[in-house]
Amino acid sequence: MKKRVSIGLSITLLASGATSAFASEHHAHPHPKQIKNVEFQSMNAPTTIEDMVKTYTEASVKVTYKDGSVEETPLNYNQLFLSKDKIVDNKGEMIAAGTPIDANGNPIIDRSVPDQPSPYVSDAPDSNSFITINGKSYIISHYEYDSVDNAGEEISGLPASMTLTQVEKDEKTGELTVNHAKKIDFANVNGLWTPCNGSTTEWGTHLGSEEYEPDARAFEEDPSSDAHKDVTSFAERYFGDASKANPYFYGWIPEISVDDNGEASVVKHYSTGRFSHEMMQVLPDNKTALFGDDGNNTMMFMYVADKEKDFSAGTLYAAKFKQKSGENGGKGDLQWIKLGHSTDDEVKSIIDKGVTFSDIFETSEEPREGFTAVKTAASKKVEYLKVKPGMEKAAAFLESRRYGAILGATSEFNKMEGLSVNKKDKKAYMAISYQNSAMLKQPDAVQDDIQLPHLESGVTYQLNMTAGQKDQSKGKIDSRYVPASMEGLVIGKDLEKADAYGNTADPDKIANPDNLTYSEDMNTLFIGEDSDMHTNNFVWAYNVKTKKLSRILSVPVGAEATGLRAVENIENSRYLLSNYQHPGEKLGKKDITAVDKEALEKAMRDSIGIQETGGVGYVSGLPSNEGPQHKKK
């Protein structure tokens, strides 16, 4: 396994969170001092070819103590493995971490070069969860897709995968290393469709995602559509049987549990609704959840479970945005529209009966009495829809966005990406990667709730949560964490023309925020970029109290920063899990003059390749909250 590891000092906090000490392999304070605050010191953007093609940090973290003393330690990036590294034991054969498997557990083979068949390997590791079960630690990682096949062509309709990696932690340094890994079996839920971001629950499970759900209408009506071709290709590759193609199998939230023996199991939560799931973020009551809905003309959803820590039954809501201002990213109030209540079993039963889009809706090609005009991410055109009698539950949970739009929810959000939550302040954070498209004023649109200025580099929003909220019918919402309003928090800045490095957004501000994760005791929101506007994407630390923004990590040119997860409850150590995917993507299209572009492309190919593999790793040197690093159990 190819591995680059660089371990620095760690700052450690006592379990009470009130005191701390520096600790390393060489020394530790015998009497921990009380911390006043933690501050990240920013690094510069890369300026050389050597730096532009690697994942690295030159940032540091400064701790100020209540006695006035200050200590500072460097951050370090530690790569655990590449998605092409053969660390997975699969039926006695070692395969690459990013290899998708079929319903029988066999690697899915790329036959695009007929005389050189080989397993597909994803270059797109995404979400991570760090979970400790029965004294052993595991990282669950998504492999969102594979960018290109062996023939160099774009791939669609390829089943996706997740890997369960057991890691060992060095007791002195906190360094993580791979013990072993295996693929997670999704055969009992018809496979896995495009897992993007995800989250970790308080009860030690992983909530994944299925992004860009296939359009069931196009699948049914047009055999030449992308939806029909992709779902059919998926069925052929996964089941070996094209007749099993069903768009309603996909677009859900899978929950992955790991038992005491290190075996993973999967359920899909059908009652949380079907749309382009970027991710699901559980709120502090462990029963309310918010979702990212990625794409154009998307919708903000909320789910309130019947029971804590159990998302098999609950009520689904969609938001109506009531704009109050367009300044500083915009702000507005949120009214929640109840779509319905259901259980996983009820929705699965509807799917298993073979329901189709035309079973749920009547359609018209033009305005007609009794039909509602909607424009949602499900279709590129305005649709005129009417729910058939008795099909309201199917519409609410299988076509959540279309049904929400019929009821008046706002379907104008664009590229709704990552989410995180600030428990203490009752705030949630949401990334809107590009503030464009349907979020702009559209006088001729069927709906125009959002009328914000064009900002290609995007906005990270703050959602303000309160109790006592009611839905549009004055029904009580059974949650103390209902977002009642939202406002711009961290705002990008577009450039009028590209700079010498090919950046079209200010490199000293965030461009196209995507992954978010929040650290409560550091008051810090970590933000990862998915941007074509920055030639190198970055991970940032934003202090929600001081408003200081610090660049703390740079990923390879063309790569997206993914997999962000603040891991804070591991004895003696704290980590910021951080991946990168599709390095080198669109590099050839960049207008770069600051360095030799041909030399940059060659360096990218010679290092880890262009769109060949992605990296899974973590940032070390962060404050820990469980005592001096040498403390033993």
N, C-alpha and C positions, 0 to 999 in steps of 0.2 A: 504494500500500500504506500503510495506516495503521500508524504505528510510533511508539512512545514509547521513547526511549533516554536513559538517564542513566548516565554512566560516572564512576566514582570512582577513587581511587588503587588501586594494586595492590601487594601485598607479594610480593617474588620471592625464591626460594631458588636457590642455586647447584645445578647438576646433581647434585652429590654428596649433596645433602640436608643438609649439615652447616652451611652458612652462608646468609645471606640479606641482602637490602637492600630498602628501599622504593624504588619507581620509579614515576614518573608522566610525564605529558607534559612536565613542567617541570623535574624534577630527579631525580637518582639518587646514591646514596652511591658515591664512588669506591672505598671499601674496605669491602666487605660485612662485617657483623658476624655473629657466631655466635648462632644462635637457641637459646634455652632452652626456650620453649614458646609455643604459640598458644592463645588463649582467646577464645571468642565472648562478646560482651556483648549481653544480651537486649534486645529491644524490648518495649514495652507492647502489649497487645491493642488493637485499634481501638475508639474510643469515640464517634466522630462519623460521621454519614452519609457525609461526604466520604471518610473512610478506609475505611468498611465496604464501599464499592462498588468499590474499586480493589485492584490488586496492588501491594504496596509493602513496603519494609523500612526501619526506622530502627535496625537492629542495626549492630554494628561488630565488628571483630576486633582484638584486642590482641596484640601480639608483645612478649614479654619476651626481651631479649638477655642473653647470659652476662656482659656487662660491667655489668649492672644497669639499663641504660637500657630504656625502654619506649616503644613507638610504637603508635598506634591509627589505624585507617582505617575509614571507613564502608563498609558493603555497599550495593549498588545492585541494583535489579531492572531488567532490560532486556528489553523485549518485542520479539521478532523479528517475529512476525506473528500475526494472528488466523486461526482456521480458516476464516473467511469471506473472507479477503483473497484476491484473484485473483492468485496468484503462480505457479500451475502452468501450464506450457505442455503442453497435451494436444492432439495432432494439429493444432497451429497455432492453437488457441483457448486463451485464458487463462481458467482456471477456478479456483474456490476451493480452497484447500489441503486442506480437509476433504471434498471431493467424492468419493464412491465411484464406481468405474468397473466396467463389466460385462466379460464374457469377451472382448469385441471391443475393449475400451479406450474405450468411450463412457460419458459420464456417465450415471448412473442417475437417472431423472426422477421427481420427486414430482408425482403427478397428483391429489393429494387435493383440490385446488381446481381443478375441471375446466377453467375458462377461464384459469387462470394456472399452467401447467406450468413447473417450473423444476428444476434439479438439486438433489438432496438435498445438504445441507452438515452435516457432523457438528459438534456442539458439544462433543465429548468427545475432544480430543487427550490421548493417554496417554504411553506409554513413548517415550523418546528414546535414540538412540545417536549419539555423535560419532565419526566414522571419517575418518581421513586416508588417501587412496589416491593414489599418484603425485603427491604434492605438493598435492593439492586436498582440502579438508575438506567433509564432508557430515554432515548430521543426518538420521537416519531416524526418523520420527515415526509412531506409531500413531494412528488415528482409530477409537475403540472402537465407537461407535454414533452414531446421531442420536436425540436425546431425543424430539422431537415433530415431526410433519409440518406442512405449511403450513396445514392445517386445525386445528392445535392438538391432534391426537390422538397418543397414544403409538405408537411404531413398533416392530414386531418383524419378524424375518425379512429384515432389510435387509443385503446384503453390506457388509462393512467394507473399510477400505483403509489403506495406508501411503503416505507421501510421502517422497521423497528430495530433500532441499534442499541445494544447494551453497551454502556460506557463505564470505565473505571476512573476513579478520581484519586490522584496522588494526595496523600494526607498532608504532606508538607507544602507543596506548591499549588495544589488545587488543579493541576493539569488534568485534562480529560483525554483518555485514549480509548480506542475501539476495542471491546472485548469480542463481540461477534454481532452479526446482523442477520435478519431474515425479512422476507416480504410478508406483508399483511394480506390475508385472503379475503377478497370481497365477493366470492362466488355466491354467498347466501343472499346478497343484495344486488345481484345482476351486474356486478362490476362497478368501476369507479370512473366517473366522467370529469375531466379537467378540474382537479383539486387545486384551488388557488390558496388563499390565506386560511387561517384557522385560529383556534384559541385553546387554552388549557383551562379546565374547570377546577373549582375549589375542591372537588371530590376526586381529583386525580384521573380524569379521563381527557381525551383529546376530541375536540369538535372540529371536524374537517369541513369541506365544502365541495360543491359541484357548480362550477361557473359556466356561464353562457349556455344555459339549458337549450336543447334543440327545440325549434319551433314546431309544435305538434300540428298546427294547421298546414304549414308548408309540407311537412312530412306526409300528411294524408292526401293533400291535393295535388302535389307536384313531385313526381318521381325524379325529376331532374334537379330538384332543389338541393342546396347544400345540406339542409337538415336531413332529407331522405338519404342522401349519399353517405353522410357522416354516421348516422345511426345504423345504417345497414353495414357499413364497413366495420364499425365497432362490433356488431353482433357476429360478423364473420370471423373477426380476429379473436374475439373473446370466447364466444360459445362454439365457434366453428359451424354456425347455423344462422344464415341470414333471416330465417323466418322468425327468429326471436327478437328482431329489431322492434323496439318500442320507445318512443321519445319520452313517455311518462315514467320510464325507469330512472330518469336522470334529471338533476336539478334540485337535489336535496341536501340535507345536512347529515353526514355520517358521524356517529359517535363511536370512538374506539376505546375499549377498555383493555387493560392488561392484568391478567390474574397473577397469583402468587408464584406460578411456575414460569412466568414470562411469556405466556401465550396471549395473543391479541384476539379480540372478537369485535365484530362490527354490527351495528344496527343503523338503519337510516330513519331519521325522524320526519316522517311524511306529514305530520300535523303542523310542522313549522312553515309549511308553504313551499311552493315551487317557483323559483325565479333564478336569476343569475347570481348564485350565492358566492360573493367574495369571501364572506366569513360570518360567523355568529359569535357575538360577544355577550356573555352572561353578566348581568348586573349584580350588585351586592346582595340582593335578597335571594339569590340562587334560584329564581323562578322567572324573572323578567329577562328578555334578551332582545338585542338589536342586531341588525344585519346590514352588511354592505351588499349592494345590488349593482354589479359592475356592468357597464355598457352605456348606451345613449337612451334617453327617455326611460330612466329607471325610477324606482320608487323606494321610499323609506318604510320599512316594516318593523313591527314590534310584536313579540310573542310573550304571552303571560301563561306560564304553566299552571296546571291545577295544583301541583305539589312541588315543593322544593326539590331540586336536584333530580328532577324527572321530567324529561321533555317528550314523553310519549303521549301526552294529552294536554290541550290548552287552547287558548283563544288567540287568533291572529288579527292584527290591526295594521292599517296602512295610514300614512300621514298626509294631511292637507297642509301645505306650506302657505302661510299668510305673511307676505313680505312687508317689512316695516322700513327697511333702508337698503340701499345698494352700495353704501360706502364700506370701505375696509373689509371687503369680501362679502358684505351683505349680512343681513340678519332678518329674522322673522319668527313668528309664533307657529306652533304646531298643534293642529287639531287631529285627533286620532279617530279613524273610521273603523268600526268593527266589521271584519269580513266574515267571521264565524268561529265556531268552536268545533274541534274534532279530536280524534285520537289517531295514532299511527295505524292501528289496525283497521279503523274505518276507511282511511284514505287508501291504504294498501289494498283493501278489498275492492275498492272502486277500480284501481289500476289492474288488479288481477282478473277482473271481469272483462278486460279488454276494451275499456271505454276509449273513444276517440274524440278528437276536437269537435266533430260534427254531431256527436251525441250530446255535447254540452251546450253548444251555441248554434243559434240561427245567424246567418250572415246576410249582408246586403252589399252590393257594390256601389251604392249611392245612398245619400240621406233618405231615411224612410221612417215613417211614424212607428214608434215603439222600439226603434233601434238607437243605440248610443254611439256617437263617434268617439273613438279612442285612438291615441297614438302612443304606443309603448315599445319597449325594446324588443318585444316578441316579433314585431314586424316592422319593415322599413316604411310602410305606408299607413295612412289613416284607414281604420277598420270600422265598420258599422256592425255592431253586435247586439244580440239579445239572448239572454240566458233562457234555455228551454225549461219548462215547468219541472220542478223537482230536482233540478241539476245545480242548485245554488252551492251545495257543499262541494261538489266536484269542481265547480268554477272557482270557488274561494281557495281551494288548496292545490289544485292541479294547474290552474291558470290565474295565480294570485294577482299578477300585475294587471292583466286584462280586466279581471273582476273588480279590482280596486279602482281602476280608472272609470269603470261603469258607475261605481258608487260615489265618485267625485274625488278620490285621492289624487295627489299630485304625481304625475308620471313625467317629470321634466328634469330630474336629477341626471347628472352626467358623470360617468366614471366614479361611482361611489365605492371607495376602496376600504382601507383599513379602519378599524375601530379599537378604542381602548377605553378604560374607565378609571376615574379618580374617585375612589370610594369616599374618602374623607370629605371632599368638597361637593359630592353629589354632581359630578360633571362627567360627561362622556365626550370623547374626541372622535371626530370623523374626518377622513380624508376625501376631498373631492379633487381628483387628480387634475382634471382640466375643467375650468369654468368656461364652458363654451356650449355650442349646439343649443339644445332645448333650454338651457339655463339663461339664455339671452332673451331679450324682448322679441316676441314673434307675433306680430299683429294678426296674421292670418291663421294662426294655429288653432286647433280645436280646444286647447287649454293654454293659458299663459299666466300661471300663478307666479312663476319665477321670472324676474326681469332684471338680471344682474349685468354689470359691465363685463365685457370680454376679458378674460385673464387666462391665457393659455397655460401659464405655469401653475395655476391651481391654488387651492386654499385648504388649510386644515381648520375645521370648525370645532367650536365648543358647544355641546348640547347641555342645557341646564335642566336638571331632573327634579321633579317635585312629586309629592303625594297628593291624593284627593282629586285626581283628574277624572273627567268624564268623557265618554265618547260622543260622537255626533248625535246620537239619539238620547243623550243625557244619562246613559247607563254608566254606573261606577266601574272604573278600571281598577282591578284588584292588584295594585302595585304601588309601592312607595317610590318607584324610580321611573316615572314617566317623563320623557323629554317634553318640556313645555315650550321651549324656544331654542334657537340656535343662532350663532353669530361667528363671524370670521375671527380666527385667533392667530394663525401663522400664515402669512400671505407671500406669494412669490412675486417676482418682478420680471416681466418680459423685456427683452432688448429689442431695439428698433432694427438692428442688424447683427449678424453673428460676429463674435469676437474672433481673435486669432486661433483659438482652440476649438472653434466650431460651436461654442455655446450660444444659444438664442435666448437664454434666460440668465439673469444675474447669477454668477457662480457663487456669490457670497450670501445668497438667499435660497430657500428651498424651491425646487422646481418639481412639480408633479408628485406630490406626496402620495405614498401608497401604504406601506406597512407602518403600523403604530404600535407601540407598547409603552406602558406607563409604570414608573417607579414611585410608589407612595412616599417612602421615607426620603427620597432625594428630590421630590417635587418635580420630577423630570419626565417629559414626554420625549421618547425616542422616535424619530421619524426616518423612514427609509424611502428613497426615491425610485420611481419607475419613469424615467424621463428620456426622451429624445432631445430635449432642450439643453441638457447638460451632457457633454461628451463623456465625462466620467460621472457616474451617479455616486451619491454620498449617503451616509447615515449621520443624522444630526441629533444633538441633545438640546431640548428646549426647556428651560426652567419656567414653569407656569407662574411662579411667584415673582421672580426678578425679570422675566421676559428675555433673558439672555439666550441667544442661539449660538451653538457651537458645533462646528463640523468635526466629527470624531472618527470617521472611517471613509475611505475611498475604495470603490470596487473597480474591476478592470473596465477599460474603455468598452462602451456598448452594452455592458452588463446592467442588470437590474438588481438593486439591493432588496433581498427578500428574507423571510424566515426570522424576523425580529421577534425576540421573546426575552423579556427581563425575567431572569430566574433568581429569586431572592431568598429562598428558604432552604438552601442546601448548606449543611453544617460547614462553617468556616469559610465559605466561598460564595461569591456572587458572579453570575455570568450574564452576558448579553448575547444570546444566540443570534447569529447573523449569517445568512447565506448570500450567494449571488448566482444569477442564472443568465443564460445565453450570452456569454462574453463575446465581444466583437460584433454583435448584431448592428447592422446598418452603418458600420464603420466606413465602408466604401462610399457612402452618400454624404459623409461629413466634409464640410469645407474647412480644412485645417491647414494653417500656414505657419503656426508657431513652432511646429516640429515637422520633420520630414514625414509626410503621410505614408509613403511607401515603406519607409523604415518602420513606422509604427505598425502597419499591417503585418509586416514580416515578423516583428517582435511578438505580436499577438499570436500569430500562427505557431511560432517556435516555442512559446511558453506553454499555454494550455489549449491552444487551438482556437479557431473561430467557430462558435456555436457547436462545439463538440462535447463540452462537459460543463458542469457547474460545481460550485464548492459549498460544502457544509462546514460551518465553523462557529467560533464565538469570540467575543472580546473579553479579555481578562484585565486585571488591574482595577476592578471596580470595588466599591465598598461592600463588605459582607455584613450581615446582620446577626451573626450567631457566634461571636466571640473570637478570641485570638486564633490564628490559623493553625497553630500547633496543638490546639485543644483536642484531646482524644476522647472517644466515647468511653 
